[in-house]
Amino acid sequence: AGLKEFAERGLTGARVDQIAARTRTTKPMIYYHFGSKEKLYAAVMEEAYAGVRSKEQGLHLDDLPPERALQRLVEVTFDHHAANPEHVRLVCVENMERARHITGRPSLVQRNAIAIDTVRNLLERGEREGVFRPGINPWHLHLLITSFCFIRVSNRYTWNAVFEKDLWEKGDVPLQRQVIVEAILRYVKPDA
């Protein structure tokens, strides 16, 4: 309920009484558990990030060959962003806030470090097996994957306005997914 309210209205426009109504609890009870609207917002942000990290960890990428594992990671990232536009909007809101509500939360940092570790382990395994080129920075690869998947959600309406291109056009979505998978797989190849 908090995710929907904060994603729709931002931190300043969100109403705790609306969140309470959606959860069938009371506003005082929410304040009792979280302390403030800002702390509730930070907890919602943490849970939003937890959702994508849980999906990544549930992939069992070590059971797949490196190329297939990387493909699967990109596909799941693409699908997660598409299925969770509220998460994307929430991240946009927090960027407008300059991350002041989530900065300094060790649990958030630890939980998200897993994403880079996942990419790093995958790159190392692919490099050992000779299917990925050496020297790829896992941070850069994560940024590359996330940026494509994120921007097609975050900029959906502006792209439609300035390019007259709906990034969510049903016929084009599978091609977009294929483009990012192919781009990433070509980027990591030894002969790239």
N, C-alpha and C positions, 0 to 999 in steps of 0.2 A: 504494500500500500504506500509506503514511504517512497519507494522507487518511482512509482507512477506519479505521485504528487510532485516530487522534486523534479522529475524529468519534464513534466508538463508545465510547471510554473517557476522553476528555478528555486534557489534557496530563499530569496527574499519574498517571492510571491506564494510560496507553499504555505499551507495552513495546517497546523497540527490537528485542529478539530476535524478537518477533512480526512486526515490520515486515521484519526480515531474512529470516525464514522465508517470508514472502509474496513477497519479491523474489528469492529464491534467491541471496542474497549473505550476507555475514557481518556480525555486529554490529560488529566492529572496522573493517570496511571502511566502514560507515555513519558511524561516528565519525571515521574518517580524512577522509571527504569533507565532513562537516557540522560536526564539532567537538564537538557536544553534542546531546542530545535537544531542547533548547530551540531551537537553531539549525536543526535539521531541521524542527521544528514551524513555525518562522517561514518557512522555504522552502516548506513545504507550503501555508501560508496564502497566500503570494505566488502560487503556482501556481493555487490555487483562484480567486483574484481574476482571474488572467490568463485563465482559461477563459471567464468571462462577458465580459470586455473583448474577447477575440478574437471571440466570437460577435457582439458589437455592431459591431465594425469590419468584419466580413464581410458585413454587411447591405447595404452600398452605398446608404445612405439618401439620398445626394445625387442618386441616379438616380430617386428617387420623388417625387411631389408631397408637400408638407409633411404634410398630413393622413394620407396613406397611410404615409409614413415614420414618423410618430409612432405610428400604429396598429401597424406592424410592430415597432417598438422595444418597445412594451408587450407584444405577444404573445410576442416572443422572451424578454423578461425573465420573464414568467409561466412559459413553458415551461422555461426554464433552471432556475429555482428548483424547479419540480416534478420535473424530471429529475435534480436534484443535491441531494437532501436532506442528503447528507454535508457539502456546502459550507455549507448553512444551519446545521447543527449545529456545524460548526467555527467559524463566525462567532459563534454563541452562546457557545461555550467561550471564545473570545478576548475576548468582552465581559465574561464573568465574571472573566477575568484583567485586565480594564481596559486591554486592548490593549497590555500591557507588552511583548509579544514582537514586535509588528510596528511599534511606535512608533519613529520615527527611521530607517526604511528608505526612503531616497530613491527607490529603484526602484519600491517599492510605491505611493508617493505619485504619482510620474510616470505610472505605468501606469493608475492609477485616475482621474487628472485627465482622461483621455480621455473618461470617461463624462460628466463635466460639460460638456466641450467639445462632445461630440456633441449633447447636449440644447441647449446654448446656440446652436450653429450651426443646429440645426433650428428653434428658436424664432425666431431672427433671420430665417431664410428665410421662415418662415410669416408673420411680422409684415410683412416687405417685400411679400409677395404678398397681404396683407390677409385671410388666413384664420386667423391667430392674433392675439389681442389683445396690445397692447404691455404691457411691464412685468412679465412673468412671470419670476420668479427661477428660473434653471435648477437650482439646488441644491434648491429647494422641490419642483419638478416631479420631479426624480430621486428625492427622498425619498418623495414621494407614490406614484410607480410602484413603487418598491422595497418600500415598507412593506406594501402589499397582497400583493404576490407573495411576500414573505418570511414574513409572519405566518401565511399559510395552510399553510406548511410547518413553521415553528418551533412553532406553537401547535396543531398538528393534534390531539395527544392531549389537551391540556387542554380544548380546545373540545369534544371528544367527551365528556369527563368532566363538564364543567359545563353544557353546552348540549345534550348528547346529539345532537350534529351532527358527522358525519364530513366534514371539509372535503375529503376525497379521494374522496367518493362519486362513482362514475363518471358518473352522470347529472347531477350538479350542477357538475362541473368545467368543462364548456364554458360554462355560464351564468356562473360566477365569472370566467372569462376575458373573456367579453363585458361583464360589469359594469365591470371595471377599464378596458377599452378605451373603453367609452362614457363613463365618468366622466372620464377624462383628456381625451378629445376635446371633451366639453362644457366642461370647465374652461378650455381654451385658446381657445375660440371668441370672436370679437370681441364678441358680445352676452352673454357669460357674466356 
